[in-house]
Every structure is written in structure tokens, then in C-alpha cells.
Amino acid sequence: MPVHLLQPPFFQNPSLRVTRRRLLAWFAKYARDLPWRHTRDPYAIWVAEVMLQQTQVAAVIPYYGKFLAAFPSIAALAGAKEQDVLRLWQGLGYYRRARDLYHAARALCTTHGGELPDDAEALGRLPGLGRYTVNAILSQAFHRPVPILETNSVRVLCRLLGVRDDPKKSVVRRRLWQASEALVPVHAPGQFNQALMELGALICTPAQPACGECPLARHCEARRTGTVQEIPRTSRSARIEEVDEVALALRKDTRMLLVQRPPAGRWANMWELPHGHLKKNETHKRGAKRLLKALGFTGNPGGRIAAVRHTVTRFRITLNCMAVERPRGRFCAGLYVRARWLTPSDMHGYPISTPQRRLIKMLGERKRLSKSG
């Protein structure tokens, strides 16, 4: 069935101007005091927008300041080592964002003198910059009247327009972009786009929206028809799949083997304790021996000494760690690019994912407890 977006009166002048003023006035009074809202520097805005993708504001704030302190300009970021960029990003997740940011900075130094261009087409050619990020930079840093569309603004627009279909459908998405474009003003477009997102984050929330405090309540089709709780329609979540993995703590005195992942795929170029999926009906012991052999070592894996659970997309992973004391052999590149024998203190200088850091911390605490006992 075709999707028909309602065209309420506030999409027509002069009501549209009044609506914009109300939203901007609400934003000026109630907006959160966030560090990236105190700058018009395109680079600083870009960093914030990348960090905020699929990540809560509270989690981003401490990373944002540290990242800009370490890499205060595009040239500084481009001149850094990728490992240092990943290390500052560790814990924030979705590490591809950091690699794309880094490679885009290097490209900008080659093609645009280390500056972000005021040009949608040029920005769109950079790695990691989709339509939303491009328009967020253009509207906030260059005051271009271009629309944005992300999770919060999608929810606001769906309720305003009474859109009952799934906003992930391409036809619905396309028309929401059109609606967003009709709303954004020529003056203060960056403020307006932020206000639309802030309204979704603070007032027009997924559950129990504060409609009584909304500056656009009188224009809201979902409120008028009593369908606020039904809009937007959400897609059925994919079934969570349980995954069993085995990890190896290869030890030589006070050192453990840390390995680096390949430059493509999940956690690319990050460091970790070697690990892998178990085959069907494979025991932890057999899986550990198979992984040990693939790494170029022989030895006798003991029982499970630690376990970490974490979720990646639709997979709930249990990482079962087994110790191998004084393994024989020599590291063989294949599953991993390179390996180093490191003490726990040495590992602080390496970019390591959050689940792996938790595992390494657990192993350190277990060793301290065994010594004290």
C-alpha cells in the first residue's frame, strides 16, 4: 500500500515560520549544554557527529575532549599513527568509525589542504560520511539549509505527520527526508536541526513522551489521533543467537601473548588474546588445541579460567578463556597479523576492545588472588 504523508497546516507559511520559532525558542531554553555545541569548527563538529553514531551522549563526552586534545586538527589526526587513534577510541565501540575518520583526515590533507570543504559532493566522497553526517556538518559549521534525518528526528517527524508505516522502508525514508527538507529554515539551520534531534531525545522519546511539554504538540498528528505509542512502527528484532568461543591465555612467566587482528573485518587492526568460534560439537579443549596449532604452538590447555559475555549485533558471545603455560613453538601469521609477548602493564599502550580488556583484567585479578592465597 502506498505511503501517504499528511501535510498539516504547519508545512505552509506563515504557520511554518511560527513552528520553527517555537522549536528554536524551546531549544534555546532547554537544550543540554554539550561541548560540541560551543564550536563552529567543522572538524570538531565532524568528530562529535561520528562519535555520536549509535552511541549515547553521556558515553561520548569524555572521549570527545580527549580525542580533540590529542588530535586538535585534521592535520594532527592525519599525521598520527592509526594504532594511537584506535587506542584513544577503545571503549567507545564501532571502531570502523575511528578508522574511517583517520583515513578521511589523510585524504583531506591530500585533496583539500587539511580542511573540510563546504561542498556536499566532496564530503560525501570521504570514507564514513553518509548523507546525515554530511548535512550535519554543512548545517552546523557552514550554515547551509540542508535537512538531517537520524533516529530522534525520524521519531519526531513520524509522530508529527502520523506516519504509521515502518520508517526503515525506503519509500517512507525518502518522504521523511522530503519533510525534513521542507522544515529546515534558511536562517539558523544548524540550530534547527539540533533542536529537532533534541526534541526527540528529551521530549518525543520512544516510551512515555512528554507531549504536554512539547512545543509542537498542537501540530502533532499522532497526538491528535491517539497513536503516539504506536508510532513509529518498529521492525521485528532479529533472534539473538548464542555463540560459544574459546580464547587462549598463552603465558611465559609474567608475559602473555597478544595478537593483532587483520586490517579488515570486525575490530580491524586491534589487539587481543587469540580466540575463535567452536565448531559444531567441539569441546573447549579441542577448540583450544586447534587454535593453538593454527597459531604455530603446541601445549596443553588447562580448564577454563575465566569467561566474558558480550553482545555484537544479534550475537550473544561467551568467550571462554583457557590457559596454556609455556607453549612450545613460534608464532605463525595467518589468523592474526603479528604477535607480541607483553606484561599486563605493557598492554595499556595497545588498542584492545572492551570485552578483551575485561578478560585481561579478570586474568590479572585471578593471578593476584592466587598469589595472595
C-alpha positions, 0 to 999 in steps of 0.5 A, spaced: 500 500 500 502 506 498 505 511 503 501 517 504 504 523 508 499 528 511 501 535 510 498 539 516 497 546 516 504 547 519 508 545 512 505 552 509 507 559 511 506 563 515 504 557 520 511 554 518 515 560 520 511 560 527 513 552 528 520 553 527 520 559 532 517 555 537 522 549 536 528 554 536 525 558 542 524 551 546 531 549 544 534 555 546 531 554 553 532 547 554 537 544 550 543 540 554 549 544 554 554 539 550 561 541 548 560 540 541 555 545 541 560 551 543 564 550 536 563 552 529 569 548 527 567 543 522 572 538 524 570 538 531 563 538 529 565 532 524 568 528 530 562 529 535 557 527 529 561 520 528 562 519 535 555 520 536 553 514 531 549 509 535 552 511 541 549 515 547 551 522 549 553 521 556 558 515 553 561 520 548 563 526 552 569 524 555 572 521 549 570 527 545 575 532 549 580 527 549 580 525 542 580 533 540 586 534 545 590 529 542 588 530 535 586 538 535 586 538 527 585 534 521 592 535 520 594 532 527 589 526 526 592 525 519 599 525 521 598 520 527 599 513 527 592 509 526 594 504 532 594 511 537 587 513 534 584 506 535 587 506 542 584 513 544 577 510 541 577 503 545 571 503 549 567 507 545 565 501 540 564 501 532 571 502 531 570 502 523 568 509 525 575 511 528 578 508 522 574 511 517 575 518 520 583 517 520 583 515 513 578 521 511 583 526 515 589 523 510 585 524 504 583 531 506 590 533 507 591 530 500 585 533 496 583 539 500 589 542 504 587 539 511 580 542 511 573 540 510 570 543 504 563 546 504 561 542 498 556 536 499 559 532 493 566 532 496 564 530 503 560 525 501 566 522 497 570 521 504 570 514 507 564 514 513 560 520 511 553 518 509 548 523 507 546 525 515 553 526 517 554 530 511 548 535 512 550 535 519 556 538 518 554 543 512 548 545 517 552 546 523 559 549 521 557 552 514 550 554 515 547 551 509 539 549 509 540 542 508 535 537 512 538 531 517 534 525 518 537 520 524 533 516 529 530 522 534 528 526 528 525 520 524 521 519 531 519 526 531 517 527 524 513 520 524 509 522 530 508 529 527 505 527 520 502 520 523 506 516 519 504 509 521 508 505 516 515 502 518 520 508 517 526 503 515 522 502 508 525 506 503 519 509 500 517 512 507 525 514 508 525 518 502 518 522 504 521 523 511 527 526 508 522 530 503 519 533 510 525 534 513 527 538 507 521 542 507 522 544 515 529 546 515 529 554 515 534 558 511 536 562 517 539 558 523 539 551 520 544 548 524 540 550 530 534 547 527 536 541 526 539 540 533 533 542 536 529 537 532 534 531 534 533 534 541 526 534 541 526 527 540 531 525 545 528 529 551 521 530 549 518 525 543 522 519 546 520 512 544 516 510 551 512 515 555 513 522 551 512 528 554 507 531 549 504 536 554 511 539 554 512 539 547 512 545 543 509 542 537 504 538 540 498 542 537 501 540 530 502 533 532 498 528 528 499 522 532 497 526 538 491 528 535 489 521 533 491 517 539 497 513 536 503 516 539 505 509 542 504 506 536 508 510 532 513 509 529 512 502 527 518 498 529 521 492 525 521 485 528 528 484 532 532 479 529 533 472 534 539 473 538 543 467 537 548 464 542 555 463 540 560 459 544 568 461 543 574 459 546 580 464 547 587 462 549 591 465 555 598 463 552 603 465 558 611 465 559 612 467 566 609 474 567 608 475 559 602 473 555 601 473 548 597 478 544 595 478 537 593 483 532 587 482 528 587 483 520 586 490 517 579 488 515 573 485 518 570 486 525 575 490 530 580 491 524 587 492 526 586 491 534 589 487 539 587 481 543 588 474 546 587 469 540 580 466 540 575 463 535 568 460 534 567 452 536 565 448 531 559 444 531 560 439 537 567 441 539 569 441 546 573 447 549 579 443 549 579 441 542 577 448 540 583 450 544 588 445 541 586 447 534 587 454 535 593 453 538 596 449 532 593 454 527 597 459 531 604 455 530 604 452 538 603 446 541 601 445 549 596 443 553 590 447 555 588 447 562 580 448 564 577 454 563 579 460 567 575 465 566 569 467 561 566 474 558 559 475 555 558 480 550 553 482 545 555 484 537 549 485 533 544 479 534 550 475 537 550 473 544 558 471 545 561 467 551 568 467 550 571 462 554 578 463 556 583 457 557 590 457 559 596 454 556 603 455 560 609 455 556 607 453 549 612 450 545 613 453 538 613 460 534 608 464 532 605 463 525 601 469 521 595 467 518 589 468 523 592 474 526 597 479 523 603 479 528 604 477 535 607 480 541 609 477 548 607 483 553 606 484 561 599 486 563 602 493 564 605 493 557 598 492 554 595 499 556 599 502 550 595 497 545 588 498 542 584 492 545 576 492 545 572 492 551 570 485 552 578 483 551 580 488 556 575 485 561 578 478 560 585 481 561 583 484 567 579 478 570 586 474 568 590 479 572 585 479 578 585 471 578 593 471 578 593 476 584 588 472 588 592 466 587 598 469 589 595 472 595 592 465 597 
